[in-house]
Amino acid sequence: MSNAKPHLDRKLSLLHATAINMIDMVGIGPFVVLSVVAQIMAGPYFLYAWVAGAILSYLDAMVWSQLGAALPRAGGSFHFLKEGYGKKLGPLMSFLFVWQTMIQAPLVIASASIGFSQYASYFFNFSFIQEKIVSGSVVILVISLLYRKIESIGKISVFLWVGVLGTMAWIIFGGVMHGQFLEPIKHINDGFSMQHGFVAALGFASVKTIYSYLGYYNVCHLGGEIKNPSKNIPRSMFISITGIAILYLSMNISVASVLPLETIMSSKYVVSEYIKALYGEKAGALVTVLILMVAFASLFSATLGYSRIPYAAAQDNSFFSFFGELHPKLHFPHRSLLVLGGIAFAFSLLFRLKEVIDAILAMRILIQFIGQAIGLLLLVNRKGKTYFPWKMPLYPLPLLLAIVIWVGIFISTGTKMMLSGLVVISLGLIAYFIASKMKWIGNDKQTTPATD
């Protein structure tokens, strides 16, 4: 009988990685924010907000790809920030990332479970308390499904991915067959005026569309479990973004080709109403069931990726050691999974969806997205371009553009959310200095690649 120490296994293929990314991206987000985006933009040009989300995702994915291919380890951004900022600032930046992950990852999980329970009200007309019971129960179910070996999770992910693609295909097919599919594109500029008001509205709407694209980088958090990571990590991200952008735009165009703009802006269940208008009440009910399955799939994928981050940091002696254990038989970070799941369960009971969406972005932008991009600049300057197996085209232009857009998105989250993000960072700074002084964390242990 082998006494070898449990380690992460590289068992996830390009197919698995792409499926995990895409089911994370297509959660409840595009279905619940479609009408919100239309309200904010107040015109057929609301489609531009979905294009803006795709453009930022592509730019940011170039940063993730260059870092992920060079540092394919469990925890993703934790290693990117630590390596990027070097010996002096790296430990602090990586700690801050894990610190905020302990809050924002449960917020992401909670957002999916809250969205699930709200959309389920299409059938049951839940009271507020009943919605919260459902959202909490969904979190518990996901944790139960993830309590198993990674190869089993890869198979589950592909199964859920097929369901996601099938649902989106049906929604889009209805618009195409209706015969008016191109009408929203022909009229996209009706009433359009490039003024300050449009730019501001695009910024606010893009907060919602970006939320719907988030997850294209999930594969980086699972870097220690990806086969041939230097190729499969970048490929899976760009395949995912391309596929999802096509699906989102096609879905929005399909809905706009059938329902009047006023209905789109006012409906809580806009996609269900759209299918109902095309095929009748039973079809509307069926697509609602499928949307709930899509939301569940996203919750499954997001929880999987985030559970690797505290584990990776603890393994590196840069976060609390409690999180650094793998399950002795199933080889996954069970403590990390259970703690994040427990916090997400509490958040799902305490918060509303709109609050959660804005908080997710405000909390992540400064450290993870902008901080990570700056970290790449520093790492290239120290290591040189030859250090990276994947190199972004036109470097550093995409990176700089991403930073500028992220700053705009951060401002668009609003003063309250910007302050909340800064408060979380401030508390993280205090926690870091206390943990360092008490020797709860140490900076002398070097990161090492995961075992193949």
WOHUPE-V940931 format. One record per helix or strand of 3 or more residues. SS is the DSSP state (a for helix, b for strand). FROM is the first residue (numbers start at 1). TO is the last residue. Records with the same first field share a line. If there is no record, write none. Layout:
# WOHUPE-V940931
SS: FROM-TO / FROM-TO
This chain:
# WOHUPE-V940931
a: 14-25 / 29-41 / 44-70 / 77-124 / 128-146 / 150-178 / 183-186 / 196-213 / 218-221 / 223-225 / 229-258 / 261-266 / 270-279 / 281-315 / 321-324 / 334-350 / 353-383 / 385-387 / 397-412 / 415-437
